[in-house]
Amino acid sequence: MIARETLTPPWREVLAVLRRLEARGEIRGGRFVAGYAGEQFALPDAIDALRAARRSGDDADVVTVSSYDPLHVTAGLMPGAPPRPLRRIS
């Protein structure tokens, strides 16, 4: 996806900003969504929502994510591809 973008800064610069935001407590870093490699960053409210979904006891294995969601990278990689459901965190 980054290869298609023309104005992207180097990843090391983006990561430095994200880590600064994490150090200030504005965002959280970790591994929040199963099946995606690498560091993930989220707002604290998103972490609470993910935990609440996990605790809800809902046995659904699949959660549909909008093709406009930044996490849904297949929409940007494969034009015309239908949205692919993402697996819920266990």
N, C-alpha and C positions, 0 to 999 in steps of 0.2 A: 504494500500500500504506500509506503514511504517513497518507493521508486517512482510512483506516479505523481507525487507531489513535487512542485517546483520550488517552493519557498521554505522548505523545512530546515530548521537549524540542526546542527550535529546532535546526535542522541546524548552525548556526554554533557552538553549544555542544558538540554531538557531535564536530564536526570539530576543535575546539580540543583536546578530550580525546584524540582519536586522534592528532593531531599531537604532543602532549606525549608520548604513549606511544612514538611513532616517534622522537622526539628522545632518549628514554631508551634506545632500542634494544630495547624490549620487543615492538614490532611493526614491520612493514615497510610502507611505502607505495609505490604504483606502479600499474601497469596489468598485471595478471597474467592475466586471463581475457579473451580476445578476444571482441568483440561486446557488451561492457558498457561504457557510457560513464561517465566520472567517475572520481574517485579510488577506489582499492581499497586495502584494508588487510588484512594477513594475518600470522599468526604466522610466525617464521622457519622453523620446521619445515615449514610448508605450502609455503613457497617452494622448499625443498630437494626436497620431494615433486613439485612441479610440474616442476622442472628434470629430475629423474630420469625422469619420465614422458616428457618431451620427448626426452631422450637415449636412451631405450630402443629407439628405432628402430621402434616399433610403428606401422604405417601406418593404424591405425584412425582415422577422421575424427570419430567420435562417441563421446562418453563419457556414460553415463547418470548423472544426478545425482538423488539421492533427493528426493522432493517435500518432505521435512522439512528439507533443507539450506537455510540462510539465503540462499545464492546463488540458489536456485531460486525466483525471485519470482513466476512464473506461477501457482504453487499458491495463493499468497495473493491474487492479483489476480482469478483466475477460478475460483471455487468449482466443483468437479466436473470441472475440466479435467484431462485426463490429463497426467502428467509429460512435459515436453518435453526431449529430450536437448540438452545443451549441447555446443558445438563445442570441441574440444581446442585448446590454444594451439599455434601453429605456430612 
